[in-house]
Amino acid sequence: QVQMMESGGGSVQTGGSLRLSCVGSGSVTSTYCMAWFRQIPGKEREPVATIYSADHTTTYADSVKGRFTISLDNTRLTHTLQMNSLKPEDAATYYCAKGNPVVSDGVFSCPTAPSGFDSWGQGTQVIVSS
């Protein structure tokens, strides 16, 4: 199993930017999905962005489209989340995760439910002040 560790969280004012990084340690033998989720107390963990290792296809939550960018360095099992134009509602604990792709009608894609991911980081907090 791959171990994941996030870094880069912190406090920023509305409109500011942060860059989260996640380093995976271990080895992988097939294609995989990397993702960022976020969670605030009392609410379920929600997907923010995913990226598929084979072709770097990405998905984003509607609330972050156009503001957040996920990227992946396959050679180092490292993925990042560039967050721009941050809003107070983006404040949460952010988790990186690794999982396996799912296939439907012969097309591979990344899951978006937390249950689709088996390796998780410890979380990094993002605070956005207005």
N, C-alpha and C positions, 0 to 999 in steps of 0.2 A: 504494500500500500504506500502511496506517495504521501509524504508529510508536507503540509502547506504552512507558510508563514507570511502574514501580511505586514506591510509597513506603509507609512505615509499619511496616516490619519492626523487630524488636528483641528484647530479652530480657525475659521475664516469668516469674513463678513459677507453678507449677501452680495452676489455678483462676482465673488472671488473664485479662485481655482485651487484644486488640490489634485495630486496625482498619487494614487494608491498602487502599490506593487505587491506581487505575491510570488514567492519563490517556492518551487516544489523540489523536494529532495527524494531521490529514489529513481526508479527506472520504469519506463512504459514500453510495451511491446506492440501496441497497436494504436489506432487513432483514438482520440479522446476529446472531451469537451472541458473547457475551463469557463468559470462563471464568477460573477459577483452577485451576491445577495445582500440585502440590508434588512435590519430589524430594529424596531423601536419597542420599548417595554409594553407588554400587553397586547402586542399585535403579532401576526404570523410573519415569518421570514418571507420576504418577497424577492423575486428575481429582478435584477437590474440589467444585466447584460450577459450574453454568452458568446463564446467563440469556439469554432470547430477546428481542430488541429489540421485536418486534411487539406482544407481549402480556405481557412480563416473566414468562413462565413460567420457573420455576427447577427445577433438579435438584441433588441433593446426594449425595455419597458417604455410604453408611450410617454410616461412622465419625464423621461430623460433623453429621449430622441433629440438629436441636434445639439445636445449639450455635453453628453458623455461619450467617450470613445474607449472601447476595449481593444487591446492588442496583445499579441502572443509571440513570444520567442520560443519556437519549438526546441531549439538546441539546448536551451537552458531551463526549460519547464518554467518559464517566468511569464506572467501576464500582468498587464497594468490596466488601470482604469483612470483615464484622464477626465476630470470633472471640471467643467467650466460653467460659468454663469450660475453658480450655486444659489439655491434658495433655502429658506428656513426649513421647508418641508423635506429637504434632502438630508437633514440631520438624522443620524442613525448610527448603529454599529454595522459596519460593512464586513462581510465575510467572503473570502475567496473559497472556491471549491473546484474539485475535479470529479468528472464523471464520465460515463460512457455514452456514445451517441445512440440514438434510437433510429429505427428504420421503419418507414412507411411507404408502401408502393415502390420499394427499391431505392428510395431517397433517404440518405442519412441526414440527421439533424440533431441538435442538442436539446435535451430536455430542459424544461423551465421549472419543474417542481423540485423542491429540496430533496425529495426522495430519490431523484435521479442522480444524485451525487454522493460519492462514498468517501471522499477525502475533504476535510475542512480545515481552514485556518482558525486561529483563536479569536479573530475579530479585531477590528481597529475602529476607533470612534471618530466620527466626523461631526463637528459642531459648526453650525452656521448661524451667525448672529445677525439680527436685522438692524 
